[in-house]
Amino acid sequence: MTLTLQQANTLIIDDFQSMRTMLREFVKSMGMTRVDTACHGRDAISHLSSSKYDIVICDFNLGPGANGQQVLEEARARNLIGVSTIWVIVTAEKTADMVMGAAEIKPDDYLLKPINQVLLQSRLEKLIARKQSLGVVEAAIRAKDFGAALAQCDLLIRMQSANPHEVLRIKSDLLLTLGDYDAARTVYETVLAQRSVAWAKTGLGKVLFYTGDLAGAVTLFQQVLAENQMYIEAADWLAKTYEAMGDLVQAQQTLERAAKLSPNSPLRQKTLGDTALKNGDLDQAQTAFEKNIKISEFSSFKSPAVYARLAEVLLDKGESQEALNVLKRSKTDFRYNSAAARLTAAAESRVYLKLGQTDKAQAAMAQAEQLATQMGGKLSPELMVELAKSHLKLGHKDKACELLGEVIKNDHENAQLSSDIEAIFAGENLAGEGQALIKASRQEVIDINNQGVMLAKQGQFQQGATLLRSAVKKLPTSEVMIVNLCGLLIAQMNKGGYSDALAAEARDLLDRVHEINPGNKKFYSYLLVLARLQRA
């Protein structure tokens, strides 16, 4: 079905009533009849949560609360908009920081005030002509039918759609998400054979990263930045690749350059702060964490972990009272967040210990433990690490080892995590014990996985499933264990035929994996397999 401007469901977001009225009159004069308005970020997210919009016209400055960039970031993060949604940012600002921030979130268009109806209509007509064919692709993605989404992309390419590069980009992103690196590589190389395109070269770099060619990935990301230093996504991936190679100094320098060009990304500032902290660069870590807190005030990326990290930096710099002030602010900013309260209490215990106030340190730790107990088995790895660090400082080595052992078992293939935990032990002069704990914890998971795989190969699916179900119960956030159990259930259905019960269990496992890590590649590929099994 061909979507016209007159049929489009439109949302206008602006904090000024006069501007909302003017824009509403503009689009109504274009023939649009389905038009809603929102006056601030929360109002906009509420509308986007309850309705599907074809066009969103959003001012950058929305008064107190989230700005237009942050509303778009949250809408994307929560899948409230899709590939066919048209998002236009309108603003009177021309500062470099704002322009780079807007460019990074990639709205479909960016209009400087003052605007008029002729300009707006011209832009919207071009955008809807380019985007209208993507509705079927978006519908398939929303239904998690990724095979159908890819098929629709191929159909649009064969039909020589008005936006071939956008379709190729969507297809390659889908393939990358599904973990089909060979197919993704083919798409990127096909585009690059015609001309050098930043998104395609960056995508090819991601393929090399995921397939273990880190040196090749570095070369490609550097090429992208040499051709266009403003393509900041390549800088983020270059830093990520340097970190995977163990070169934290180069990673930090890359992030510093990127943050100077585009300083208003909360995630980049957090990554820069974390990397600088690992490098012992306390001044840079403090600057990055403080910037993150400032720009995240109304962002969906606002994180209590950053407050705890900043307190840790201030503590290491000998500014204990300032560290306590940061944690006091965390309590205020996250007053209704029980997980944040636990994280803050654990960090407080270390500050009080540094001040020599042992009673207060013990009391803060007791509060953190009490709050953690109330959560049952729902502690995040980040919180478990914070609790363990405080236990080590207080001399509770056994409790710390228990927590950190569980963290490793839940993510035993994460080399960076193991390195971070090893550094925690080394900082307490317990390097040998830390290495032994990491090795034993990893091996325990490997042994269980190997046993489950062996049982599956022998056709003993029920026994294997029983073993892995027990392991998943003990390690509820282990991506590897959950995915392996799902794979075993799929193998059982491949052998014995489709089962509604096993398929439902597999989908539940995949939902858990997606909640833990939305980027898990097996999530998408196993959904494809389940869909094929159901249709067979």
C-alpha positions as CSV (number, residue, x, y, z in Angstrom):
1,M,0.0,0.0,0.0
2,T,1.3,3.4,-1.0
3,L,1.3,5.9,1.9
4,T,0.7,9.5,1.2
5,L,1.1,12.6,3.3
6,Q,-2.6,12.9,3.7
7,Q,-2.8,9.3,5.2
8,A,0.2,9.8,7.5
9,N,-0.3,9.6,11.3
10,T,1.8,12.5,12.6
11,L,3.1,13.6,16.0
12,I,4.3,17.2,16.6
13,I,6.5,17.7,19.6
14,D,7.3,21.3,20.8
15,D,7.2,23.0,24.2
16,F,5.7,26.2,22.8
17,Q,1.9,26.2,22.2
18,S,2.3,28.8,19.4
19,M,4.8,26.6,17.6
20,R,2.7,23.5,18.0
21,T,-0.3,25.4,16.6
22,M,1.7,26.7,13.7
23,L,3.1,23.3,12.7
24,R,-0.3,21.7,13.2
25,E,-1.8,24.2,10.8
26,F,1.0,23.6,8.3
27,V,0.4,19.8,8.2
28,K,-3.4,20.1,8.1
29,S,-3.0,22.4,5.1
30,M,-1.1,19.6,3.5
31,G,-4.2,17.4,3.9
32,M,-3.2,15.5,7.0
33,T,-6.0,14.7,9.4
34,R,-4.4,12.4,12.0
35,V,-2.3,14.8,13.9
36,D,-1.3,14.6,17.6
37,T,0.8,17.0,19.7
38,A,3.1,16.7,22.7
39,C,4.5,19.5,24.8
40,H,7.6,17.8,26.4
41,G,9.7,14.6,26.3
42,R,7.6,12.5,28.7
43,D,4.4,13.5,26.8
44,A,6.1,12.5,23.5
45,I,7.3,9.1,24.8
46,S,3.7,8.5,26.1
47,H,2.3,9.2,22.7
48,L,4.9,7.0,20.9
49,S,4.3,4.2,23.3
50,S,0.6,4.1,22.6
51,S,0.5,4.8,18.9
52,K,2.5,4.1,15.7
53,Y,3.4,7.3,13.9
54,D,4.5,7.7,10.3
55,I,5.9,11.2,10.8
56,V,7.4,12.9,13.9
57,I,8.2,16.6,13.8
58,C,10.2,17.3,16.9
59,D,11.8,20.5,18.2
60,F,15.3,20.1,19.6
61,N,14.8,22.3,22.7
62,L,11.8,21.1,24.7
63,G,12.2,23.1,27.9
64,P,12.8,21.3,31.2
65,G,13.4,17.6,30.7
66,A,14.6,15.6,27.7
67,N,15.5,17.4,24.5
68,G,14.6,16.2,21.0
69,Q,17.8,14.3,20.6
70,Q,17.1,12.4,23.9
71,V,13.5,11.7,22.9
72,L,14.7,10.1,19.6
73,E,17.4,8.1,21.4
74,E,14.8,6.7,23.8
75,A,12.3,6.0,21.1
76,R,14.9,4.0,19.2
77,A,16.2,2.2,22.3
78,R,12.6,1.1,23.2
79,N,11.7,0.2,19.6
80,L,8.9,2.8,19.6
81,I,9.8,3.8,16.0
82,G,11.0,1.7,13.1
83,V,12.8,2.0,9.8
84,S,9.8,3.5,8.0
85,T,9.2,6.3,10.6
86,I,10.1,9.8,9.4
87,W,11.7,11.9,12.1
88,V,12.4,15.5,11.5
89,I,14.3,17.7,14.0
90,V,13.5,21.4,14.1
91,T,15.7,23.8,15.9
92,A,16.9,27.4,16.1
93,E,20.3,26.3,17.5
94,K,23.4,26.2,15.3
95,T,26.1,25.3,17.9
96,A,28.7,22.7,16.8
97,D,27.8,20.5,19.8
98,M,24.1,20.5,19.0
99,V,24.7,19.9,15.3
100,M,27.1,17.0,15.9
101,G,24.7,15.5,18.5
102,A,21.8,15.7,16.0
103,A,23.9,14.3,13.2
104,E,24.9,11.3,15.4
105,I,21.3,10.2,16.1
106,K,20.6,10.4,12.4
107,P,17.2,12.0,12.1
108,D,15.7,11.8,8.6
109,D,16.0,15.6,8.3
110,Y,17.1,18.6,10.2
111,L,15.4,22.0,9.7
112,L,16.7,25.3,11.0
113,K,14.1,27.8,12.1
114,P,12.4,29.8,10.9
115,I,10.6,27.3,8.7
116,N,7.5,27.7,6.4
117,Q,4.9,25.4,5.1
118,V,6.4,25.2,1.6
119,L,9.8,24.1,2.9
120,L,8.3,21.6,5.4
121,Q,6.0,20.1,2.7
122,S,8.8,19.8,0.2
123,R,11.0,17.9,2.7
124,L,8.1,15.6,3.9
125,E,7.1,14.7,0.4
126,K,10.7,13.7,-0.5
127,L,11.0,11.7,2.7
128,I,7.7,9.9,2.4
129,A,8.5,8.9,-1.2
130,R,11.8,7.5,0.1
131,K,10.4,5.8,3.2
132,Q,7.0,4.5,2.2
133,S,8.3,1.2,0.8
134,L,9.9,0.3,4.1
135,G,6.6,-0.3,5.9
136,V,6.5,-4.0,5.0
137,V,10.1,-4.4,6.2
138,E,9.3,-2.7,9.5
139,A,6.3,-4.9,10.0
140,A,8.4,-8.0,9.6
141,I,11.0,-6.7,12.0
142,R,8.4,-5.9,14.6
143,A,7.0,-9.4,14.2
144,K,10.6,-10.8,14.7
145,D,10.2,-12.5,11.3
146,F,13.7,-11.6,10.2
147,G,13.6,-14.0,7.2
148,A,10.6,-12.1,5.9
149,A,12.3,-8.8,6.5
150,L,15.3,-9.9,4.5
151,A,13.1,-11.2,1.7
152,Q,11.3,-7.8,1.6
153,C,14.6,-6.0,1.4
154,D,15.7,-8.2,-1.6
155,L,12.3,-7.6,-3.3
156,L,12.8,-3.8,-2.9
157,I,16.3,-4.1,-4.3
158,R,15.0,-6.1,-7.3
159,M,12.2,-3.6,-7.9
160,Q,14.8,-0.8,-7.9
161,S,13.2,1.2,-5.1
162,A,13.7,4.9,-4.7
163,N,16.1,4.4,-1.8
164,P,18.4,1.4,-2.7
165,H,21.2,2.4,-0.4
166,E,18.9,2.7,2.6
167,V,17.4,-0.7,1.8
168,L,21.0,-2.2,1.5
169,R,21.9,-0.6,4.8
170,I,18.9,-2.1,6.5
171,K,19.6,-5.5,5.0
172,S,23.2,-5.4,6.1
173,D,22.3,-4.3,9.6
174,L,19.8,-7.2,9.8
175,L,22.5,-9.7,8.6
176,L,25.0,-8.3,11.1
177,T,22.4,-8.6,13.9
178,L,21.7,-12.2,12.9
179,G,25.4,-13.0,12.9
180,D,25.4,-13.9,9.2
181,Y,28.8,-12.2,8.7
182,D,29.6,-13.7,5.3
183,A,26.3,-12.4,3.8
184,A,26.8,-9.0,5.5
185,R,30.3,-8.8,4.1
186,T,28.9,-9.4,0.6
187,V,26.5,-6.5,0.9
188,Y,29.1,-4.1,2.3
189,E,31.7,-5.1,-0.4
190,T,29.0,-4.7,-3.1
191,V,28.3,-1.2,-2.0
192,L,32.0,-0.3,-1.6
193,A,32.8,-1.7,-5.1
194,Q,30.8,1.2,-6.5
195,R,32.1,4.0,-4.2
196,S,33.6,4.5,-0.8
197,V,30.7,4.9,1.6
198,A,31.3,5.5,5.4
199,W,28.5,3.3,6.7
200,A,29.5,0.4,4.4
201,K,33.2,0.6,5.3
202,T,32.3,0.9,9.0
203,G,30.0,-2.1,8.6
204,L,32.7,-4.1,7.0
205,G,35.0,-3.2,9.9
206,K,32.3,-4.5,12.3
207,V,32.3,-7.8,10.4
208,L,36.1,-8.0,10.8
209,F,35.7,-7.2,14.5
210,Y,33.2,-10.0,15.1
211,T,35.2,-12.5,13.1
212,G,38.4,-11.8,15.0
213,D,40.4,-9.8,12.5
214,L,41.0,-6.9,14.9
215,A,43.9,-5.5,13.0
216,G,41.9,-5.4,9.8
217,A,39.0,-3.7,11.6
218,V,41.4,-1.0,13.0
219,T,42.6,-0.3,9.4
220,L,39.1,0.1,8.1
221,F,37.9,2.3,11.0
222,Q,41.0,4.5,10.6
223,Q,40.3,4.8,6.8
224,V,36.7,6.0,7.5
225,L,37.9,8.6,10.0
226,A,40.7,9.8,7.6
227,E,38.0,10.3,4.9
228,N,35.5,11.9,7.3
229,Q,36.5,12.6,10.9
230,M,32.9,13.5,11.7
231,Y,31.7,9.9,11.2
232,I,31.9,9.3,15.0
233,E,30.5,5.8,14.9
234,A,33.7,4.7,13.3
235,A,35.7,6.3,16.2
236,D,33.6,4.5,18.8
237,W,34.2,1.2,17.0
238,L,37.9,1.9,16.7
239,A,38.1,2.5,20.5
240,K,36.2,-0.7,21.1
241,T,38.6,-2.6,18.8
242,Y,41.7,-1.1,20.6
243,E,40.2,-2.2,23.9
244,A,39.6,-5.7,22.6
245,M,43.3,-5.7,21.6
246,G,44.3,-4.7,25.1
247,D,45.5,-1.2,24.0
248,L,43.6,0.9,26.5
249,V,45.8,4.0,25.9
250,Q,44.9,4.1,22.2
251,A,41.3,3.4,23.1
252,Q,41.2,6.4,25.5
253,Q,42.9,8.7,23.0
254,T,40.4,7.8,20.3
255,L,37.5,8.4,22.6
256,E,38.9,11.7,23.7
257,R,39.1,12.9,20.1
258,A,35.5,11.7,19.4
259,A,34.2,13.3,22.6
260,K,35.8,16.6,21.7
261,L,34.0,16.6,18.3
262,S,30.7,15.3,19.7
263,P,30.6,15.7,23.5
264,N,26.9,15.1,24.1
265,S,26.7,11.3,23.9
266,P,26.1,9.9,27.4
267,L,27.3,6.4,26.4
268,R,30.6,7.7,24.9
269,Q,31.3,9.8,28.0
270,K,30.7,6.8,30.2
271,T,33.0,4.6,28.1
272,L,35.6,7.3,28.1
273,G,35.4,7.6,31.9
274,D,35.6,3.8,32.4
275,T,38.6,3.6,30.0
276,A,40.4,6.5,31.7
277,L,39.8,5.0,35.1
278,K,41.4,1.7,34.0
279,N,44.4,3.7,32.7
280,G,44.7,5.5,36.0
281,D,43.9,8.9,34.4
282,L,41.7,10.2,37.2
283,D,41.3,13.7,35.9
284,Q,40.0,12.6,32.5
285,A,37.8,10.0,34.2
286,Q,36.3,12.7,36.5
287,T,35.7,15.0,33.6
288,A,34.0,12.3,31.5
289,F,31.8,11.0,34.4
290,E,30.7,14.6,35.4
291,K,29.9,15.4,31.8
292,N,27.8,12.1,31.5
293,I,25.8,13.1,34.6
294,K,25.2,16.5,33.3
295,I,24.0,15.5,29.8
296,S,22.1,12.4,31.1
297,E,19.9,14.3,33.5
298,F,16.8,13.6,31.4
299,S,18.1,10.8,29.3
300,S,17.1,7.2,29.2
301,F,20.8,6.4,29.5
302,K,21.1,8.0,33.0
303,S,22.9,5.4,35.2
304,P,23.6,5.2,38.9
305,A,26.8,3.3,38.1
306,V,28.3,6.5,36.8
307,Y,27.7,8.2,40.1
308,A,29.4,5.3,41.8
309,R,32.4,5.5,39.4
310,L,32.7,9.2,39.9
311,A,32.7,8.7,43.7
312,E,35.4,6.1,43.2
313,V,37.5,8.5,41.2
314,L,37.1,11.3,43.8
315,L,38.0,8.8,46.6
316,D,41.2,7.8,44.7
317,K,42.0,11.5,44.4
318,G,41.6,12.0,48.2
319,E,38.4,14.0,47.9
320,S,36.3,11.8,50.2
321,Q,33.7,14.4,51.2
322,E,33.1,15.2,47.5
323,A,32.7,11.4,46.9
324,L,30.0,11.3,49.6
325,N,28.3,14.3,48.1
326,V,28.1,12.6,44.7
327,L,26.6,9.5,46.3
328,K,24.1,11.7,48.2
329,R,23.0,13.2,44.9
330,S,22.7,9.6,43.5
331,K,20.2,8.9,46.3
332,T,18.2,11.9,45.4
333,D,18.3,11.4,41.6
334,F,17.4,7.7,41.9
335,R,15.2,7.9,44.9
336,Y,12.7,5.4,43.5
337,N,15.3,2.9,42.2
338,S,16.1,0.1,44.6
339,A,19.0,-1.2,42.5
340,A,20.6,2.2,42.6
341,A,20.2,2.4,46.3
342,R,22.1,-0.9,46.7
343,L,24.8,0.3,44.4
344,T,25.1,3.6,46.3
345,A,25.2,1.9,49.7
346,A,28.0,-0.4,48.5
347,A,30.0,2.6,47.2
348,E,29.4,4.5,50.5
349,S,30.9,1.7,52.5
350,R,34.2,2.1,50.7
351,V,34.2,5.9,51.2
352,Y,33.5,5.6,54.9
353,L,36.3,3.0,55.2
354,K,38.7,5.4,53.5
355,L,37.7,8.1,56.1
356,G,38.4,5.6,58.9
357,Q,34.7,5.5,59.9
358,T,34.5,1.7,60.2
359,D,31.1,1.7,61.9
360,K,29.5,3.7,59.2
361,A,31.2,1.6,56.5
362,Q,29.9,-1.6,58.1
363,A,26.4,-0.1,58.4
364,A,26.4,1.0,54.8
365,M,27.5,-2.5,53.7
366,A,24.8,-4.1,55.9
367,Q,22.2,-1.9,54.2
368,A,23.5,-2.9,50.8
369,E,23.3,-6.6,51.7
370,Q,19.8,-6.2,53.1
371,L,18.6,-4.5,49.9
372,A,20.4,-7.1,47.8
373,T,18.7,-9.9,49.8
374,Q,15.3,-8.4,49.0
375,M,16.0,-8.7,45.3
376,G,16.5,-12.4,45.6
377,G,18.5,-13.7,42.5
378,K,17.9,-10.5,40.5
379,L,21.3,-8.8,41.2
380,S,22.9,-7.2,38.1
381,P,26.6,-8.1,37.4
382,E,27.4,-4.5,38.0
383,L,25.9,-4.5,41.4
384,M,27.5,-7.8,42.3
385,V,30.9,-6.4,41.4
386,E,30.3,-3.3,43.5
387,L,29.2,-5.4,46.5
388,A,32.3,-7.6,46.1
389,K,34.7,-4.7,46.0
390,S,33.2,-3.4,49.2
391,H,33.5,-6.8,50.8
392,L,37.1,-7.0,49.9
393,K,37.8,-3.6,51.4
394,L,36.1,-4.7,54.6
395,G,38.0,-8.0,54.7
396,H,35.1,-10.2,53.8
397,K,37.1,-12.2,51.2
398,D,34.9,-15.3,51.1
399,K,31.7,-13.2,50.3
400,A,33.6,-11.3,47.7
401,C,34.8,-14.5,46.0
402,E,31.3,-16.0,46.1
403,L,29.9,-12.9,44.3
404,L,32.7,-12.6,41.7
405,G,32.7,-16.3,41.0
406,E,29.0,-16.1,40.2
407,V,29.6,-13.0,37.9
408,I,32.3,-14.9,36.0
409,K,30.2,-18.1,35.6
410,N,27.3,-16.0,34.2
411,D,29.6,-14.5,31.6
412,H,32.6,-16.8,31.4
413,E,33.5,-16.0,27.8
414,N,33.9,-12.2,28.5
415,A,37.6,-11.7,28.6
416,Q,37.3,-8.0,29.5
417,L,35.2,-8.9,32.5
418,S,37.7,-11.4,33.7
419,S,40.5,-8.9,33.2
420,D,38.6,-6.3,35.3
421,I,37.9,-8.8,38.1
422,E,41.6,-9.8,38.0
423,A,42.5,-6.1,38.5
424,I,40.2,-5.9,41.5
425,F,42.0,-8.7,43.2
426,A,45.4,-7.4,42.2
427,G,44.5,-4.0,43.8
428,E,44.0,-5.8,47.1
429,N,47.3,-7.8,46.7
430,L,45.3,-11.0,46.0
431,A,46.3,-11.5,42.3
432,G,47.0,-15.2,42.7
433,E,43.7,-15.9,44.4
434,G,41.9,-13.9,41.8
435,Q,43.4,-15.8,38.9
436,A,42.6,-19.1,40.6
437,L,39.0,-18.1,41.1
438,I,38.6,-17.0,37.5
439,K,40.1,-20.2,36.2
440,A,38.0,-22.5,38.4
441,S,34.7,-20.5,37.7
442,R,35.3,-20.7,33.9
443,Q,36.1,-24.4,34.0
444,E,33.0,-25.2,36.0
445,V,30.8,-23.7,33.2
446,I,32.8,-25.2,30.4
447,D,32.5,-28.7,32.0
448,I,28.7,-28.3,32.3
449,N,28.4,-27.1,28.7
450,N,30.6,-29.9,27.4
451,Q,28.5,-32.5,29.2
452,G,25.3,-31.0,27.8
453,V,26.7,-31.0,24.2
454,M,27.9,-34.6,24.6
455,L,24.5,-35.8,25.8
456,A,22.9,-34.0,22.8
457,K,25.3,-35.6,20.4
458,Q,24.4,-39.0,21.8
459,G,20.7,-38.2,21.3
460,Q,20.0,-38.0,25.0
461,F,18.2,-34.7,24.7
462,Q,16.0,-35.0,27.8
463,Q,19.1,-35.7,30.0
464,G,21.0,-32.9,28.4
465,A,18.0,-30.5,28.9
466,T,17.7,-31.5,32.5
467,L,21.4,-30.8,33.1
468,L,21.3,-27.4,31.4
469,R,17.9,-26.4,33.0
470,S,19.6,-27.0,36.4
471,A,22.6,-24.9,35.3
472,V,20.3,-22.0,34.1
473,K,18.5,-22.0,37.4
474,K,21.8,-21.6,39.3
475,L,23.2,-19.1,36.7
476,P,20.1,-17.1,35.6
477,T,22.0,-14.4,33.7
478,S,24.4,-16.7,31.9
479,E,23.9,-16.0,28.2
480,V,25.9,-19.0,27.1
481,M,24.0,-21.4,29.3
482,I,20.6,-20.1,28.3
483,V,21.5,-20.1,24.6
484,N,22.9,-23.6,24.8
485,L,19.7,-24.9,26.5
486,C,17.7,-23.2,23.7
487,G,20.0,-24.8,21.1
488,L,19.5,-28.2,22.6
489,L,15.7,-27.8,22.6
490,I,15.9,-26.8,18.9
491,A,18.1,-29.8,18.2
492,Q,15.6,-32.1,19.9
493,M,12.8,-30.7,17.7
494,N,15.0,-31.1,14.6
495,K,15.3,-34.7,15.5
496,G,11.8,-35.5,16.8
497,G,9.6,-32.9,15.2
498,Y,8.1,-29.6,16.3
499,S,6.7,-29.3,19.8
500,D,4.6,-26.4,21.1
501,A,5.9,-26.9,24.6
502,L,9.5,-27.0,23.6
503,A,9.1,-24.1,21.2
504,A,7.4,-22.0,24.0
505,E,10.3,-22.9,26.4
506,A,12.8,-21.9,23.7
507,R,11.1,-18.6,23.0
508,D,11.0,-17.8,26.7
509,L,14.7,-18.5,26.9
510,L,15.4,-16.3,24.0
511,D,13.4,-13.5,25.6
512,R,15.6,-13.8,28.7
513,V,18.7,-13.6,26.6
514,H,17.4,-10.6,24.8
515,E,16.6,-8.9,28.1
516,I,20.2,-9.6,29.3
517,N,21.9,-8.6,26.1
518,P,19.8,-7.2,23.2
519,G,22.8,-7.7,20.9
520,N,23.1,-11.4,21.4
521,K,23.4,-12.9,17.9
522,K,21.9,-16.3,18.7
523,F,18.6,-14.6,19.7
524,Y,17.8,-13.6,16.1
525,S,19.2,-16.7,14.4
526,Y,17.3,-19.1,16.7
527,L,14.1,-17.1,16.2
528,L,14.6,-17.8,12.5
529,V,15.1,-21.5,13.1
530,L,12.0,-21.7,15.4
531,A,9.9,-20.0,12.7
532,R,11.1,-22.5,10.1
533,L,10.4,-25.4,12.4
534,Q,6.9,-24.2,13.1
535,R,6.2,-23.8,9.3
536,A,7.6,-27.2,8.4
